[in-house]
Amino acid sequence: MTRNLSKPGEKPQKSGEYIEVGPQGGQVSNPRRVTIEQGDSPFPPTQKPNRRWERIGPPHKKGKSK
């Protein structure tokens, strides 16, 4: 299975939860997590150069308070 890794500054292909990974998709310590929604701006910068963003699931919905 091919992993879809995105570079910082690229436009997201699909909305979802993304986690920061190493250059080849490996785990990193204290990774950033971001939620990307349809129409959002490009991926934010990573904590270190050469890291990528990997989609880990659908976007989390924010609950409405009553």
mmCIF file as Biopython writes it, N, C-alpha, C and O atoms, coordinates in Angstrom:
data_model
#
loop_
_atom_site.group_PDB
_atom_site.id
_atom_site.type_symbol
_atom_site.label_atom_id
_atom_site.label_alt_id
_atom_site.label_comp_id
_atom_site.label_asym_id
_atom_site.label_entity_id
_atom_site.label_seq_id
_atom_site.pdbx_PDB_ins_code
_atom_site.Cartn_x
_atom_site.Cartn_y
_atom_site.Cartn_z
_atom_site.occupancy
_atom_site.B_iso_or_equiv
_atom_site.auth_seq_id
_atom_site.auth_asym_id
_atom_site.pdbx_PDB_model_num
ATOM 1   N N  . MET A ? 1  ? 0.841   -1.186 0.000  1.0 0.0 1  A 1 
ATOM 2   C CA . MET A ? 1  ? 0.000   0.000  0.000  1.0 0.0 1  A 1 
ATOM 3   C C  . MET A ? 1  ? 0.884   1.247  0.000  1.0 0.0 1  A 1 
ATOM 4   O O  . MET A ? 1  ? 1.829   1.346  0.783  1.0 0.0 1  A 1 
ATOM 5   N N  . THR A ? 2  ? 0.578   2.174  -0.864 1.0 0.0 2  A 1 
ATOM 6   C CA . THR A ? 2  ? 1.327   3.420  -0.963 1.0 0.0 2  A 1 
ATOM 7   C C  . THR A ? 2  ? 0.778   4.434  0.032  1.0 0.0 2  A 1 
ATOM 8   O O  . THR A ? 2  ? -0.432  4.634  0.134  1.0 0.0 2  A 1 
ATOM 9   N N  . ARG A ? 3  ? 1.675   5.059  0.753  1.0 0.0 3  A 1 
ATOM 10  C CA . ARG A ? 3  ? 1.262   6.085  1.711  1.0 0.0 3  A 1 
ATOM 11  C C  . ARG A ? 3  ? 1.235   7.424  1.005  1.0 0.0 3  A 1 
ATOM 12  O O  . ARG A ? 3  ? 2.153   7.773  0.264  1.0 0.0 3  A 1 
ATOM 13  N N  . ASN A ? 4  ? 0.167   8.167  1.247  1.0 0.0 4  A 1 
ATOM 14  C CA . ASN A ? 4  ? 0.056   9.501  0.667  1.0 0.0 4  A 1 
ATOM 15  C C  . ASN A ? 4  ? 0.628   10.512 1.647  1.0 0.0 4  A 1 
ATOM 16  O O  . ASN A ? 4  ? -0.017  10.871 2.632  1.0 0.0 4  A 1 
ATOM 17  N N  . LEU A ? 5  ? 1.831   10.963 1.374  1.0 0.0 5  A 1 
ATOM 18  C CA . LEU A ? 5  ? 2.492   11.954 2.214  1.0 0.0 5  A 1 
ATOM 19  C C  . LEU A ? 5  ? 2.452   13.291 1.501  1.0 0.0 5  A 1 
ATOM 20  O O  . LEU A ? 5  ? 2.728   13.380 0.305  1.0 0.0 5  A 1 
ATOM 21  N N  . SER A ? 6  ? 2.108   14.326 2.241  1.0 0.0 6  A 1 
ATOM 22  C CA . SER A ? 6  ? 1.999   15.671 1.673  1.0 0.0 6  A 1 
ATOM 23  C C  . SER A ? 6  ? 3.044   16.579 2.297  1.0 0.0 6  A 1 
ATOM 24  O O  . SER A ? 6  ? 3.352   16.464 3.483  1.0 0.0 6  A 1 
ATOM 25  N N  . LYS A ? 7  ? 3.583   17.475 1.497  1.0 0.0 7  A 1 
ATOM 26  C CA . LYS A ? 7  ? 4.581   18.430 1.968  1.0 0.0 7  A 1 
ATOM 27  C C  . LYS A ? 7  ? 3.893   19.659 2.550  1.0 0.0 7  A 1 
ATOM 28  O O  . LYS A ? 7  ? 2.780   19.995 2.144  1.0 0.0 7  A 1 
ATOM 29  N N  . PRO A ? 8  ? 4.549   20.340 3.504  1.0 0.0 8  A 1 
ATOM 30  C CA . PRO A ? 8  ? 4.018   21.612 3.988  1.0 0.0 8  A 1 
ATOM 31  C C  . PRO A ? 8  ? 3.870   22.580 2.815  1.0 0.0 8  A 1 
ATOM 32  O O  . PRO A ? 8  ? 4.732   22.638 1.938  1.0 0.0 8  A 1 
ATOM 33  N N  . GLY A ? 9  ? 2.784   23.332 2.805  1.0 0.0 9  A 1 
ATOM 34  C CA . GLY A ? 9  ? 2.546   24.290 1.734  1.0 0.0 9  A 1 
ATOM 35  C C  . GLY A ? 9  ? 1.737   23.736 0.575  1.0 0.0 9  A 1 
ATOM 36  O O  . GLY A ? 9  ? 1.238   24.503 -0.249 1.0 0.0 9  A 1 
ATOM 37  N N  . GLU A ? 10 ? 1.596   22.407 0.494  1.0 0.0 10 A 1 
ATOM 38  C CA . GLU A ? 10 ? 0.778   21.814 -0.564 1.0 0.0 10 A 1 
ATOM 39  C C  . GLU A ? 10 ? -0.695  21.967 -0.227 1.0 0.0 10 A 1 
ATOM 40  O O  . GLU A ? 10 ? -1.070  22.058 0.942  1.0 0.0 10 A 1 
ATOM 41  N N  . LYS A ? 11 ? -1.521  21.995 -1.255 1.0 0.0 11 A 1 
ATOM 42  C CA . LYS A ? 11 ? -2.964  22.070 -1.057 1.0 0.0 11 A 1 
ATOM 43  C C  . LYS A ? 11 ? -3.475  20.656 -0.762 1.0 0.0 11 A 1 
ATOM 44  O O  . LYS A ? 11 ? -3.156  19.722 -1.497 1.0 0.0 11 A 1 
ATOM 45  N N  . PRO A ? 12 ? -4.267  20.488 0.309  1.0 0.0 12 A 1 
ATOM 46  C CA . PRO A ? 12 ? -4.782  19.158 0.662  1.0 0.0 12 A 1 
ATOM 47  C C  . PRO A ? 12 ? -5.705  18.598 -0.418 1.0 0.0 12 A 1 
ATOM 48  O O  . PRO A ? 12 ? -6.538  19.321 -0.965 1.0 0.0 12 A 1 
ATOM 49  N N  . GLN A ? 13 ? -5.556  17.313 -0.724 1.0 0.0 13 A 1 
ATOM 50  C CA . GLN A ? 13 ? -6.420  16.643 -1.689 1.0 0.0 13 A 1 
ATOM 51  C C  . GLN A ? 13 ? -7.743  16.225 -1.051 1.0 0.0 13 A 1 
ATOM 52  O O  . GLN A ? 13 ? -8.765  16.139 -1.731 1.0 0.0 13 A 1 
ATOM 53  N N  . LYS A ? 14 ? -7.718  15.966 0.261  1.0 0.0 14 A 1 
ATOM 54  C CA . LYS A ? 14 ? -8.881  15.416 0.952  1.0 0.0 14 A 1 
ATOM 55  C C  . LYS A ? 14 ? -8.915  15.955 2.377  1.0 0.0 14 A 1 
ATOM 56  O O  . LYS A ? 14 ? -7.872  16.089 3.017  1.0 0.0 14 A 1 
ATOM 57  N N  . SER A ? 15 ? -10.111 16.266 2.878  1.0 0.0 15 A 1 
ATOM 58  C CA . SER A ? 15 ? -10.212 16.733 4.258  1.0 0.0 15 A 1 
ATOM 59  C C  . SER A ? 15 ? -9.958  15.560 5.202  1.0 0.0 15 A 1 
ATOM 60  O O  . SER A ? 15 ? -10.145 14.402 4.827  1.0 0.0 15 A 1 
ATOM 61  N N  . GLY A ? 16 ? -9.533  15.864 6.427  1.0 0.0 16 A 1 
ATOM 62  C CA . GLY A ? 16 ? -9.282  14.808 7.399  1.0 0.0 16 A 1 
ATOM 63  C C  . GLY A ? 16 ? -8.332  15.241 8.491  1.0 0.0 16 A 1 
ATOM 64  O O  . GLY A ? 16 ? -7.922  16.399 8.576  1.0 0.0 16 A 1 
ATOM 65  N N  . GLU A ? 17 ? -7.991  14.262 9.333  1.0 0.0 17 A 1 
ATOM 66  C CA . GLU A ? 17 ? -7.005  14.451 10.393 1.0 0.0 17 A 1 
ATOM 67  C C  . GLU A ? 17 ? -5.647  14.063 9.820  1.0 0.0 17 A 1 
ATOM 68  O O  . GLU A ? 17 ? -5.502  13.005 9.207  1.0 0.0 17 A 1 
ATOM 69  N N  . TYR A ? 18 ? -4.665  14.915 10.019 1.0 0.0 18 A 1 
ATOM 70  C CA . TYR A ? 18 ? -3.317  14.656 9.511  1.0 0.0 18 A 1 
ATOM 71  C C  . TYR A ? 18 ? -2.327  14.712 10.665 1.0 0.0 18 A 1 
ATOM 72  O O  . TYR A ? 18 ? -2.502  15.477 11.613 1.0 0.0 18 A 1 
ATOM 73  N N  . ILE A ? 19 ? -1.275  13.883 10.571 1.0 0.0 19 A 1 
ATOM 74  C CA . ILE A ? 19 ? -0.232  13.849 11.591 1.0 0.0 19 A 1 
ATOM 75  C C  . ILE A ? 19 ? 1.117   14.058 10.908 1.0 0.0 19 A 1 
ATOM 76  O O  . ILE A ? 19 ? 1.326   13.639 9.770  1.0 0.0 19 A 1 
ATOM 77  N N  . GLU A ? 20 ? 2.012   14.703 11.616 1.0 0.0 20 A 1 
ATOM 78  C CA . GLU A ? 20 ? 3.362   14.959 11.109 1.0 0.0 20 A 1 
ATOM 79  C C  . GLU A ? 20 ? 4.176   13.664 11.167 1.0 0.0 20 A 1 
ATOM 80  O O  . GLU A ? 20 ? 4.194   12.982 12.192 1.0 0.0 20 A 1 
ATOM 81  N N  . VAL A ? 21 ? 4.845   13.332 10.070 1.0 0.0 21 A 1 
ATOM 82  C CA . VAL A ? 21 ? 5.679   12.129 10.002 1.0 0.0 21 A 1 
ATOM 83  C C  . VAL A ? 21 ? 7.040   12.490 9.417  1.0 0.0 21 A 1 
ATOM 84  O O  . VAL A ? 21 ? 7.234   13.591 8.902  1.0 0.0 21 A 1 
ATOM 85  N N  . GLY A ? 22 ? 7.977   11.551 9.501  1.0 0.0 22 A 1 
ATOM 86  C CA . GLY A ? 22 ? 9.304   11.751 8.940  1.0 0.0 22 A 1 
ATOM 87  C C  . GLY A ? 22 ? 9.279   11.779 7.419  1.0 0.0 22 A 1 
ATOM 88  O O  . GLY A ? 22 ? 8.224   11.580 6.816  1.0 0.0 22 A 1 
ATOM 89  N N  . PRO A ? 23 ? 10.428  12.025 6.788  1.0 0.0 23 A 1 
ATOM 90  C CA . PRO A ? 23 ? 10.502  12.173 5.334  1.0 0.0 23 A 1 
ATOM 91  C C  . PRO A ? 23 ? 9.981   10.962 4.550  1.0 0.0 23 A 1 
ATOM 92  O O  . PRO A ? 23 ? 9.469   11.114 3.441  1.0 0.0 23 A 1 
ATOM 93  N N  . GLN A ? 24 ? 10.113  9.767  5.125  1.0 0.0 24 A 1 
ATOM 94  C CA . GLN A ? 24 ? 9.653   8.560  4.441  1.0 0.0 24 A 1 
ATOM 95  C C  . GLN A ? 24 ? 8.407   7.974  5.100  1.0 0.0 24 A 1 
ATOM 96  O O  . GLN A ? 24 ? 8.007   6.853  4.786  1.0 0.0 24 A 1 
ATOM 97  N N  . GLY A ? 25 ? 7.797   8.723  6.006  1.0 0.0 25 A 1 
ATOM 98  C CA . GLY A ? 25 ? 6.564   8.287  6.648  1.0 0.0 25 A 1 
ATOM 99  C C  . GLY A ? 25 ? 6.736   7.660  8.017  1.0 0.0 25 A 1 
ATOM 100 O O  . GLY A ? 25 ? 5.770   7.152  8.586  1.0 0.0 25 A 1 
ATOM 101 N N  . GLY A ? 26 ? 7.942   7.683  8.556  1.0 0.0 26 A 1 
ATOM 102 C CA . GLY A ? 26 ? 8.190   7.111  9.876  1.0 0.0 26 A 1 
ATOM 103 C C  . GLY A ? 26 ? 7.678   8.002  10.999 1.0 0.0 26 A 1 
ATOM 104 O O  . GLY A ? 26 ? 7.427   9.191  10.803 1.0 0.0 26 A 1 
ATOM 105 N N  . GLN A ? 27 ? 7.526   7.404  12.185 1.0 0.0 27 A 1 
ATOM 106 C CA . GLN A ? 27 ? 7.049   8.155  13.341 1.0 0.0 27 A 1 
ATOM 107 C C  . GLN A ? 27 ? 8.107   9.151  13.801 1.0 0.0 27 A 1 
ATOM 108 O O  . GLN A ? 27 ? 9.308   8.933  13.643 1.0 0.0 27 A 1 
ATOM 109 N N  . VAL A ? 28 ? 7.623   10.253 14.376 1.0 0.0 28 A 1 
ATOM 110 C CA . VAL A ? 28 ? 8.500   11.263 14.963 1.0 0.0 28 A 1 
ATOM 111 C C  . VAL A ? 28 ? 8.028   11.519 16.392 1.0 0.0 28 A 1 
ATOM 112 O O  . VAL A ? 28 ? 6.865   11.277 16.715 1.0 0.0 28 A 1 
ATOM 113 N N  . SER A ? 29 ? 8.925   12.008 17.245 1.0 0.0 29 A 1 
ATOM 114 C CA . SER A ? 29 ? 8.520   12.310 18.618 1.0 0.0 29 A 1 
ATOM 115 C C  . SER A ? 29 ? 7.739   13.622 18.646 1.0 0.0 29 A 1 
ATOM 116 O O  . SER A ? 29 ? 8.075   14.567 17.932 1.0 0.0 29 A 1 
ATOM 117 N N  . ASN A ? 30 ? 6.713   13.674 19.459 1.0 0.0 30 A 1 
ATOM 118 C CA . ASN A ? 30 ? 5.834   14.843 19.601 1.0 0.0 30 A 1 
ATOM 119 C C  . ASN A ? 30 ? 5.322   15.378 18.261 1.0 0.0 30 A 1 
ATOM 120 O O  . ASN A ? 30 ? 5.536   16.549 17.948 1.0 0.0 30 A 1 
ATOM 121 N N  . PRO A ? 31 ? 4.649   14.540 17.463 1.0 0.0 31 A 1 
ATOM 122 C CA . PRO A ? 31 ? 4.166   15.012 16.161 1.0 0.0 31 A 1 
ATOM 123 C C  . PRO A ? 31 ? 3.022   16.008 16.301 1.0 0.0 31 A 1 
ATOM 124 O O  . PRO A ? 31 ? 2.217   15.913 17.227 1.0 0.0 31 A 1 
ATOM 125 N N  . ARG A ? 32 ? 2.956   16.959 15.381 1.0 0.0 32 A 1 
ATOM 126 C CA . ARG A ? 32 ? 1.815   17.884 15.328 1.0 0.0 32 A 1 
ATOM 127 C C  . ARG A ? 32 ? 0.660   17.162 14.661 1.0 0.0 32 A 1 
ATOM 128 O O  . ARG A ? 32 ? 0.868   16.315 13.793 1.0 0.0 32 A 1 
ATOM 129 N N  . ARG A ? 33 ? -0.563  17.499 15.069 1.0 0.0 33 A 1 
ATOM 130 C CA . ARG A ? 33 ? -1.777  16.985 14.440 1.0 0.0 33 A 1 
ATOM 131 C C  . ARG A ? 33 ? -2.598  18.176 13.990 1.0 0.0 33 A 1 
ATOM 132 O O  . ARG A ? 33 ? -2.718  19.167 14.710 1.0 0.0 33 A 1 
ATOM 133 N N  . VAL A ? 34 ? -3.163  18.077 12.794 1.0 0.0 34 A 1 
ATOM 134 C CA . VAL A ? 34 ? -4.004  19.150 12.277 1.0 0.0 34 A 1 
ATOM 135 C C  . VAL A ? 34 ? -5.269  18.555 11.680 1.0 0.0 34 A 1 
ATOM 136 O O  . VAL A ? 34 ? -5.271  17.419 11.204 1.0 0.0 34 A 1 
ATOM 137 N N  . THR A ? 35 ? -6.342  19.333 11.710 1.0 0.0 35 A 1 
ATOM 138 C CA . THR A ? 35 ? -7.587  18.961 11.053 1.0 0.0 35 A 1 
ATOM 139 C C  . THR A ? 35 ? -7.736  19.856 9.835  1.0 0.0 35 A 1 
ATOM 140 O O  . THR A ? 35 ? -7.729  21.082 9.944  1.0 0.0 35 A 1 
ATOM 141 N N  . ILE A ? 36 ? -7.870  19.233 8.684  1.0 0.0 36 A 1 
ATOM 142 C CA . ILE A ? 36 ? -8.021  19.955 7.424  1.0 0.0 36 A 1 
ATOM 143 C C  . ILE A ? 36 ? -9.452  19.757 6.937  1.0 0.0 36 A 1 
ATOM 144 O O  . ILE A ? 36 ? -9.917  18.626 6.793  1.0 0.0 36 A 1 
ATOM 145 N N  . GLU A ? 37 ? -10.142 20.859 6.686  1.0 0.0 37 A 1 
ATOM 146 C CA . GLU A ? 37 ? -11.513 20.815 6.165  1.0 0.0 37 A 1 
ATOM 147 C C  . GLU A ? 37 ? -11.502 21.186 4.687  1.0 0.0 37 A 1 
ATOM 148 O O  . GLU A ? 37 ? -10.544 21.774 4.185  1.0 0.0 37 A 1 
ATOM 149 N N  . GLN A ? 38 ? -12.583 20.833 4.002  1.0 0.0 38 A 1 
ATOM 150 C CA . GLN A ? 38 ? -12.732 21.171 2.582  1.0 0.0 38 A 1 
ATOM 151 C C  . GLN A ? 38 ? -12.535 22.675 2.389  1.0 0.0 38 A 1 
ATOM 152 O O  . GLN A ? 38 ? -13.164 23.472 3.085  1.0 0.0 38 A 1 
ATOM 153 N N  . GLY A ? 39 ? -11.688 23.061 1.471  1.0 0.0 39 A 1 
ATOM 154 C CA . GLY A ? 39 ? -11.461 24.471 1.173  1.0 0.0 39 A 1 
ATOM 155 C C  . GLY A ? 39 ? -10.435 25.158 2.065  1.0 0.0 39 A 1 
ATOM 156 O O  . GLY A ? 39 ? -10.202 26.357 1.911  1.0 0.0 39 A 1 
ATOM 157 N N  . ASP A ? 40 ? -9.810  24.426 3.001  1.0 0.0 40 A 1 
ATOM 158 C CA . ASP A ? 40 ? -8.787  25.034 3.857  1.0 0.0 40 A 1 
ATOM 159 C C  . ASP A ? 40 ? -7.553  25.408 3.035  1.0 0.0 40 A 1 
ATOM 160 O O  . ASP A ? 40 ? -7.344  24.925 1.922  1.0 0.0 40 A 1 
ATOM 161 N N  . SER A ? 41 ? -6.761  26.272 3.620  1.0 0.0 41 A 1 
ATOM 162 C CA . SER A ? 41 ? -5.522  26.700 2.983  1.0 0.0 41 A 1 
ATOM 163 C C  . SER A ? 41 ? -4.498  25.553 2.996  1.0 0.0 41 A 1 
ATOM 164 O O  . SER A ? 41 ? -4.791  24.481 3.525  1.0 0.0 41 A 1 
ATOM 165 N N  . PRO A ? 42 ? -3.317  25.759 2.428  1.0 0.0 42 A 1 
ATOM 166 C CA . PRO A ? 42 ? -2.308  24.700 2.353  1.0 0.0 42 A 1 
ATOM 167 C C  . PRO A ? 42 ? -1.892  24.173 3.723  1.0 0.0 42 A 1 
ATOM 168 O O  . PRO A ? 42 ? -2.167  24.782 4.757  1.0 0.0 42 A 1 
ATOM 169 N N  . PHE A ? 43 ? -1.217  23.016 3.697  1.0 0.0 43 A 1 
ATOM 170 C CA . PHE A ? 43 ? -0.727  22.418 4.936  1.0 0.0 43 A 1 
ATOM 171 C C  . PHE A ? 43 ? 0.213   23.387 5.650  1.0 0.0 43 A 1 
ATOM 172 O O  . PHE A ? 43 ? 0.985   24.093 5.000  1.0 0.0 43 A 1 
ATOM 173 N N  . PRO A ? 44 ? 0.154   23.424 6.986  1.0 0.0 44 A 1 
ATOM 174 C CA . PRO A ? 44 ? 1.046   24.306 7.751  1.0 0.0 44 A 1 
ATOM 175 C C  . PRO A ? 44 ? 2.477   23.763 7.767  1.0 0.0 44 A 1 
ATOM 176 O O  . PRO A ? 44 ? 2.711   22.624 7.363  1.0 0.0 44 A 1 
ATOM 177 N N  . PRO A ? 45 ? 3.424   24.563 8.227  1.0 0.0 45 A 1 
ATOM 178 C CA . PRO A ? 45 ? 4.807   24.084 8.339  1.0 0.0 45 A 1 
ATOM 179 C C  . PRO A ? 45 ? 4.908   22.950 9.363  1.0 0.0 45 A 1 
ATOM 180 O O  . PRO A ? 45 ? 4.093   22.856 10.281 1.0 0.0 45 A 1 
ATOM 181 N N  . THR A ? 46 ? 5.906   22.102 9.195  1.0 0.0 46 A 1 
ATOM 182 C CA . THR A ? 46 ? 6.198   21.060 10.177 1.0 0.0 46 A 1 
ATOM 183 C C  . THR A ? 46 ? 7.228   21.615 11.155 1.0 0.0 46 A 1 
ATOM 184 O O  . THR A ? 46 ? 7.778   22.695 10.940 1.0 0.0 46 A 1 
ATOM 185 N N  . GLN A ? 47 ? 7.487   20.872 12.227 1.0 0.0 47 A 1 
ATOM 186 C CA . GLN A ? 47 ? 8.414   21.349 13.250 1.0 0.0 47 A 1 
ATOM 187 C C  . GLN A ? 47 ? 9.870   21.344 12.786 1.0 0.0 47 A 1 
ATOM 188 O O  . GLN A ? 47 ? 10.681  22.142 13.255 1.0 0.0 47 A 1 
ATOM 189 N N  . LYS A ? 48 ? 10.195  20.434 11.854 1.0 0.0 48 A 1 
ATOM 190 C CA . LYS A ? 48 ? 11.563  20.341 11.337 1.0 0.0 48 A 1 
ATOM 191 C C  . LYS A ? 48 ? 11.519  20.186 9.822  1.0 0.0 48 A 1 
ATOM 192 O O  . LYS A ? 48 ? 10.522  19.710 9.280  1.0 0.0 48 A 1 
ATOM 193 N N  . PRO A ? 49 ? 12.589  20.582 9.132  1.0 0.0 49 A 1 
ATOM 194 C CA . PRO A ? 49 ? 12.629  20.448 7.669  1.0 0.0 49 A 1 
ATOM 195 C C  . PRO A ? 49 ? 12.503  18.989 7.220  1.0 0.0 49 A 1 
ATOM 196 O O  . PRO A ? 49 ? 12.851  18.070 7.961  1.0 0.0 49 A 1 
ATOM 197 N N  . ASN A ? 50 ? 12.015  18.797 6.030  1.0 0.0 50 A 1 
ATOM 198 C CA . ASN A ? 50 ? 11.889  17.492 5.365  1.0 0.0 50 A 1 
ATOM 199 C C  . ASN A ? 50 ? 10.817  16.577 5.940  1.0 0.0 50 A 1 
ATOM 200 O O  . ASN A ? 50 ? 10.707  15.429 5.509  1.0 0.0 50 A 1 
ATOM 201 N N  . ARG A ? 51 ? 10.034  17.040 6.885  1.0 0.0 51 A 1 
ATOM 202 C CA . ARG A ? 51 ? 8.930   16.223 7.391  1.0 0.0 51 A 1 
ATOM 203 C C  . ARG A ? 51 ? 7.714   16.395 6.495  1.0 0.0 51 A 1 
ATOM 204 O O  . ARG A ? 51 ? 7.648   17.332 5.699  1.0 0.0 51 A 1 
ATOM 205 N N  . ARG A ? 52 ? 6.754   15.491 6.627  1.0 0.0 52 A 1 
ATOM 206 C CA . ARG A ? 52 ? 5.569   15.467 5.772  1.0 0.0 52 A 1 
ATOM 207 C C  . ARG A ? 52 ? 4.314   15.347 6.629  1.0 0.0 52 A 1 
ATOM 208 O O  . ARG A ? 52 ? 4.389   15.178 7.846  1.0 0.0 52 A 1 
ATOM 209 N N  . TRP A ? 53 ? 3.155   15.439 5.969  1.0 0.0 53 A 1 
ATOM 210 C CA . TRP A ? 53 ? 1.856   15.241 6.609  1.0 0.0 53 A 1 
ATOM 211 C C  . TRP A ? 53 ? 1.229   13.966 6.051  1.0 0.0 53 A 1 
ATOM 212 O O  . TRP A ? 53 ? 1.253   13.738 4.841  1.0 0.0 53 A 1 
ATOM 213 N N  . GLU A ? 54 ? 0.660   13.125 6.942  1.0 0.0 54 A 1 
ATOM 214 C CA . GLU A ? 54 ? -0.017  11.894 6.526  1.0 0.0 54 A 1 
ATOM 215 C C  . GLU A ? 54 ? -1.444  11.902 7.060  1.0 0.0 54 A 1 
ATOM 216 O O  . GLU A ? 54 ? -1.671  12.206 8.232  1.0 0.0 54 A 1 
ATOM 217 N N  . ARG A ? 55 ? -2.408  11.569 6.200  1.0 0.0 55 A 1 
ATOM 218 C CA . ARG A ? 55 ? -3.818  11.516 6.611  1.0 0.0 55 A 1 
ATOM 219 C C  . ARG A ? 55 ? -4.032  10.258 7.438  1.0 0.0 55 A 1 
ATOM 220 O O  . ARG A ? 55 ? -3.659  9.161  7.023  1.0 0.0 55 A 1 
ATOM 221 N N  . ILE A ? 56 ? -4.644  10.425 8.630  1.0 0.0 56 A 1 
ATOM 222 C CA . ILE A ? 56 ? -4.876  9.288  9.516  1.0 0.0 56 A 1 
ATOM 223 C C  . ILE A ? 56 ? -6.357  8.990  9.717  1.0 0.0 56 A 1 
ATOM 224 O O  . ILE A ? 56 ? -6.700  8.015  10.386 1.0 0.0 56 A 1 
ATOM 225 N N  . GLY A ? 57 ? -7.237  9.808  9.153  1.0 0.0 57 A 1 
ATOM 226 C CA . GLY A ? 57 ? -8.665  9.538  9.277  1.0 0.0 57 A 1 
ATOM 227 C C  . GLY A ? 57 ? -9.511  10.722 8.870  1.0 0.0 57 A 1 
ATOM 228 O O  . GLY A ? 57 ? -8.995  11.760 8.456  1.0 0.0 57 A 1 
ATOM 229 N N  . PRO A ? 58 ? -10.834 10.554 8.993  1.0 0.0 58 A 1 
ATOM 230 C CA . PRO A ? 58 ? -11.743 11.646 8.638  1.0 0.0 58 A 1 
ATOM 231 C C  . PRO A ? 58 ? -11.639 12.790 9.643  1.0 0.0 58 A 1 
ATOM 232 O O  . PRO A ? 58 ? -11.137 12.596 10.750 1.0 0.0 58 A 1 
ATOM 233 N N  . PRO A ? 59 ? -12.106 13.977 9.269  1.0 0.0 59 A 1 
ATOM 234 C CA . PRO A ? 59 ? -12.037 15.108 10.200 1.0 0.0 59 A 1 
ATOM 235 C C  . PRO A ? 59 ? -12.925 14.880 11.412 1.0 0.0 59 A 1 
ATOM 236 O O  . PRO A ? 59 ? -14.009 14.309 11.298 1.0 0.0 59 A 1 
ATOM 237 N N  . HIS A ? 60 ? -12.465 15.325 12.561 1.0 0.0 60 A 1 
ATOM 238 C CA . HIS A ? 60 ? -13.268 15.251 13.779 1.0 0.0 60 A 1 
ATOM 239 C C  . HIS A ? 60 ? -14.275 16.382 13.750 1.0 0.0 60 A 1 
ATOM 240 O O  . HIS A ? 60 ? -13.929 17.528 13.461 1.0 0.0 60 A 1 
ATOM 241 N N  . LYS A ? 61 ? -15.506 16.061 14.046 1.0 0.0 61 A 1 
ATOM 242 C CA . LYS A ? 61 ? -16.563 17.078 14.064 1.0 0.0 61 A 1 
ATOM 243 C C  . LYS A ? 61 ? -16.590 17.739 15.430 1.0 0.0 61 A 1 
ATOM 244 O O  . LYS A ? 61 ? -16.516 17.068 16.459 1.0 0.0 61 A 1 
ATOM 245 N N  . LYS A ? 62 ? -16.694 19.052 15.432 1.0 0.0 62 A 1 
ATOM 246 C CA . LYS A ? 62 ? -16.808 19.785 16.692 1.0 0.0 62 A 1 
ATOM 247 C C  . LYS A ? 62 ? -18.247 19.697 17.156 1.0 0.0 62 A 1 
ATOM 248 O O  . LYS A ? 62 ? -19.170 19.964 16.386 1.0 0.0 62 A 1 
ATOM 249 N N  . GLY A ? 63 ? -18.442 19.326 18.404 1.0 0.0 63 A 1 
ATOM 250 C CA . GLY A ? 63 ? -19.793 19.203 18.948 1.0 0.0 63 A 1 
ATOM 251 C C  . GLY A ? 63 ? -20.425 20.550 19.230 1.0 0.0 63 A 1 
ATOM 252 O O  . GLY A ? 63 ? -19.741 21.514 19.570 1.0 0.0 63 A 1 
ATOM 253 N N  . LYS A ? 64 ? -21.725 20.603 19.085 1.0 0.0 64 A 1 
ATOM 254 C CA . LYS A ? 64 ? -22.451 21.840 19.386 1.0 0.0 64 A 1 
ATOM 255 C C  . LYS A ? 64 ? -22.820 21.838 20.864 1.0 0.0 64 A 1 
ATOM 256 O O  . LYS A ? 64 ? -23.282 20.824 21.387 1.0 0.0 64 A 1 
ATOM 257 N N  . SER A ? 65 ? -22.623 22.953 21.532 1.0 0.0 65 A 1 
ATOM 258 C CA . SER A ? 65 ? -23.006 23.052 22.942 1.0 0.0 65 A 1 
ATOM 259 C C  . SER A ? 65 ? -24.448 23.531 23.032 1.0 0.0 65 A 1 
ATOM 260 O O  . SER A ? 65 ? -24.884 24.393 22.269 1.0 0.0 65 A 1 
ATOM 261 N N  . LYS A ? 66 ? -25.167 22.960 23.968 1.0 0.0 66 A 1 
ATOM 262 C CA . LYS A ? 66 ? -26.586 23.318 24.139 1.0 0.0 66 A 1 
ATOM 263 C C  . LYS A ? 66 ? -26.774 24.250 25.300 1.0 0.0 66 A 1 
ATOM 264 O O  . LYS A ? 66 ? -27.899 24.655 25.591 1.0 0.0 66 A 1 
#
